[in-house]
Amino acid sequence: MYVDYLIHFIMKRRQATGWILRSAIFTPGLVAAIQSCQRKMEVSVDLKVLSPEQYLLCNGIADTILPKTESVSASEVRVSEIMDLMMLDVFKQEVVDSLLQGMQIFNQECKDSQGKSFSKLSQEQQIEYLTALDQQVMRASYDDVIPFYYTFKKLCVEIYFQTEQGVKQNLNYTPIPGPYVGDVELKPGDKIAVGNAV
């Protein structure tokens, strides 16, 4: 799956918790929904579903997954704000409830193991905590239900690579049609080449 490849690429380049139905999140209409929410973000940026504390948690997790390097961070392209709008306009209420419950469980498990909520950890502690969780969650396979962190990470990456800066600073744009090349060498420093859609 292309998103899985993107996640692997990001983790390589940038050197459980609540469960959610897979079909409720990863549907073909997700890209259109993300793009629709991005258009709305130009009009309003106030939170619709997330509380300020939940928003800070989302930003903290998202920026640990996609920190600022030579390209923009998740918070710079407003991933958490777009996610907030998707909870309002895209996801069914049971999915929203599962996501919010997953955040609560995620934070509580962080408090139990680290003595602090995720937002209060230092940047180094956040990276260490998520790295361990990532190795546990992202390497497993799931059928009908998936952990909150797995869902959040994939959703975060999907949103990030639907933003203008996320695409322009990380991907090479190769319009289609074009010649088919089945074996392309990936050299150090190369970006992922994509066609008309991420």
C-alpha positions as CSV (number, residue, x, y, z in Angstrom):
1,M,0.0,0.0,0.0
2,Y,1.4,3.4,-0.9
3,V,0.7,4.9,2.5
4,D,2.7,2.1,4.2
5,Y,5.6,2.9,1.9
6,L,5.3,6.6,2.8
7,I,5.4,5.8,6.5
8,H,8.5,3.5,6.0
9,F,10.1,6.3,4.0
10,I,9.4,8.9,6.6
11,M,10.7,6.9,9.5
12,K,13.9,6.0,7.6
13,R,14.4,9.6,6.5
14,R,13.7,11.2,9.8
15,Q,15.8,9.0,11.8
16,A,-1.7,-0.7,22.7
17,T,-4.0,1.7,22.9
18,G,-7.7,2.2,21.9
19,W,-8.9,0.1,18.9
20,I,-10.8,1.5,15.9
21,L,-12.5,-0.3,13.0
22,R,-10.2,-0.3,9.9
23,S,-13.1,0.3,7.5
24,A,-14.2,3.3,9.4
25,I,-11.0,5.3,8.7
26,F,-9.3,4.1,5.6
27,T,-11.9,4.5,2.8
28,P,-11.5,5.6,-0.8
29,G,-13.2,8.9,0.0
30,L,-10.6,9.9,2.6
31,V,-8.5,12.0,0.1
32,A,-11.5,14.0,-1.0
33,A,-12.5,14.5,2.6
34,I,-9.0,15.8,3.5
35,Q,-9.0,18.2,0.6
36,S,-12.4,19.5,1.5
37,C,-11.4,20.1,5.1
38,Q,-8.2,21.9,3.9
39,R,-10.4,24.4,1.9
40,K,-12.5,25.0,5.1
41,M,-9.3,25.6,7.1
42,E,-8.8,28.8,5.1
43,V,-12.0,30.2,6.6
44,S,-11.8,29.0,10.2
45,V,-9.2,27.5,12.4
46,D,-11.1,27.3,15.7
47,L,-11.4,23.8,17.2
48,K,-14.7,22.1,16.5
49,V,-14.4,18.7,18.2
50,L,-11.0,18.5,20.0
51,S,-10.5,20.2,23.4
52,P,-7.3,22.4,23.7
53,E,-5.7,19.6,25.7
54,Q,-6.6,17.0,23.0
55,Y,-5.3,19.4,20.3
56,L,-1.9,19.8,22.1
57,L,-1.7,16.0,22.4
58,C,-2.4,15.6,18.6
59,N,0.2,18.2,17.8
60,G,2.7,16.5,20.1
61,I,2.2,13.1,18.5
62,A,2.1,14.4,15.0
63,D,5.2,16.5,15.3
64,T,7.1,13.6,16.8
65,I,6.1,11.5,13.8
66,L,6.7,14.3,11.3
67,P,9.1,16.8,12.9
68,K,10.5,19.8,11.3
69,T,13.7,18.9,9.3
70,E,14.6,20.3,5.9
71,S,10.8,20.1,5.3
72,V,7.9,21.4,7.3
73,S,6.5,19.7,10.4
74,A,3.0,18.3,10.8
75,S,1.9,21.3,12.9
76,E,3.2,23.7,10.3
77,V,0.8,22.3,7.8
78,R,-2.0,22.2,10.4
79,V,-2.5,18.4,10.5
80,S,-4.3,18.5,13.9
81,E,-6.7,21.2,12.7
82,I,-7.6,19.3,9.6
83,M,-8.1,16.2,11.7
84,D,-10.4,18.2,14.0
85,L,-12.5,19.2,11.0
86,M,-12.6,15.6,9.7
87,M,-14.0,14.6,13.1
88,L,-16.7,17.2,12.6
89,D,-17.6,16.6,9.0
90,V,-16.3,13.3,7.8
91,F,-16.2,10.5,10.4
92,K,-19.3,8.9,12.0
93,Q,-19.8,9.7,15.6
94,E,-18.8,6.2,16.8
95,V,-15.4,6.7,15.0
96,V,-15.0,10.1,16.6
97,D,-15.8,8.6,20.0
98,S,-13.2,5.9,19.4
99,L,-10.5,8.3,18.4
100,L,-11.1,10.5,21.4
101,Q,-11.2,7.5,23.7
102,G,-8.0,6.3,22.0
103,M,-6.3,9.6,22.8
104,Q,-7.4,9.4,26.4
105,I,-6.1,5.8,26.8
106,F,-2.9,6.8,25.0
107,N,-2.3,9.6,27.4
108,Q,-3.1,7.5,30.4
109,E,-0.8,4.8,29.4
110,C,1.9,7.4,28.9
111,K,1.3,8.7,32.4
112,D,1.4,5.2,33.9
113,S,4.7,4.4,32.3
114,Q,6.4,7.8,32.2
115,G,4.9,9.6,35.1
116,K,3.7,12.4,32.9
117,S,1.2,13.0,30.1
118,F,2.7,12.9,26.6
119,S,2.5,16.7,26.1
120,K,4.6,17.2,29.3
121,L,7.4,14.9,28.3
122,S,10.6,16.5,26.9
123,Q,11.1,16.2,23.1
124,E,13.7,13.5,23.7
125,Q,11.3,11.5,26.0
126,Q,8.5,11.9,23.4
127,I,10.7,10.5,20.7
128,E,11.9,7.6,22.9
129,Y,8.3,6.8,24.0
130,L,6.9,6.8,20.4
131,T,9.8,4.9,19.0
132,A,9.1,2.0,21.3
133,L,5.4,2.2,20.7
134,D,5.9,2.4,17.0
135,Q,8.1,-0.7,16.9
136,Q,5.4,-2.6,18.8
137,V,2.3,-1.4,16.9
138,M,3.4,-0.7,13.3
139,R,5.1,-4.0,12.8
140,A,2.0,-6.1,13.7
141,S,-0.8,-6.9,11.2
142,Y,-4.5,-6.3,12.0
143,D,-7.8,-7.4,10.5
144,D,-11.0,-5.7,11.5
145,V,-9.8,-3.5,14.4
146,I,-6.5,-1.5,14.7
147,P,-4.8,0.3,17.6
148,F,-5.3,4.0,18.0
149,Y,-1.7,4.9,17.4
150,Y,-1.7,2.9,14.1
151,T,-4.8,4.8,13.0
152,F,-3.5,8.1,14.1
153,K,-0.1,7.7,12.4
154,K,-1.6,6.7,9.1
155,L,-4.2,9.5,9.2
156,C,-1.5,12.0,10.1
157,V,0.7,10.9,7.2
158,E,-2.4,10.9,4.8
159,I,-3.2,14.5,5.8
160,Y,0.4,15.7,5.7
161,F,0.9,14.4,2.1
162,Q,-2.3,16.1,0.9
163,T,-1.0,19.5,1.9
164,E,0.9,21.7,-0.6
165,Q,4.0,22.0,1.5
166,G,4.0,18.3,2.4
167,V,3.9,17.3,-1.2
168,K,6.3,20.0,-2.6
169,Q,9.0,19.6,0.0
170,N,9.0,15.8,0.1
171,L,7.9,14.4,-3.2
172,N,8.9,14.7,-6.8
173,Y,5.9,15.4,-9.1
174,T,5.9,13.2,-12.2
175,P,2.8,13.9,-14.3
176,I,1.0,11.0,-15.9
177,P,0.9,10.0,-18.8
178,G,4.5,9.2,-19.2
179,P,6.7,6.3,-20.1
180,Y,6.6,3.2,-17.9
181,V,9.8,2.5,-16.1
182,G,9.6,-0.7,-14.1
183,D,13.0,-0.5,-12.4
184,V,14.1,2.9,-11.1
185,E,17.2,3.2,-9.0
186,L,16.7,5.2,-5.8
187,K,19.8,7.2,-5.0
188,P,20.6,8.8,-1.7
189,G,18.8,12.1,-1.4
190,D,16.1,11.2,-3.9
191,K,12.5,11.9,-3.1
192,I,9.6,9.6,-3.8
193,A,8.3,10.1,-7.4
194,V,4.5,10.2,-7.6
195,G,2.0,10.8,-10.3
196,N,-1.1,13.0,-10.3
197,A,-2.4,11.7,-6.9
198,V,-0.7,11.0,-3.6
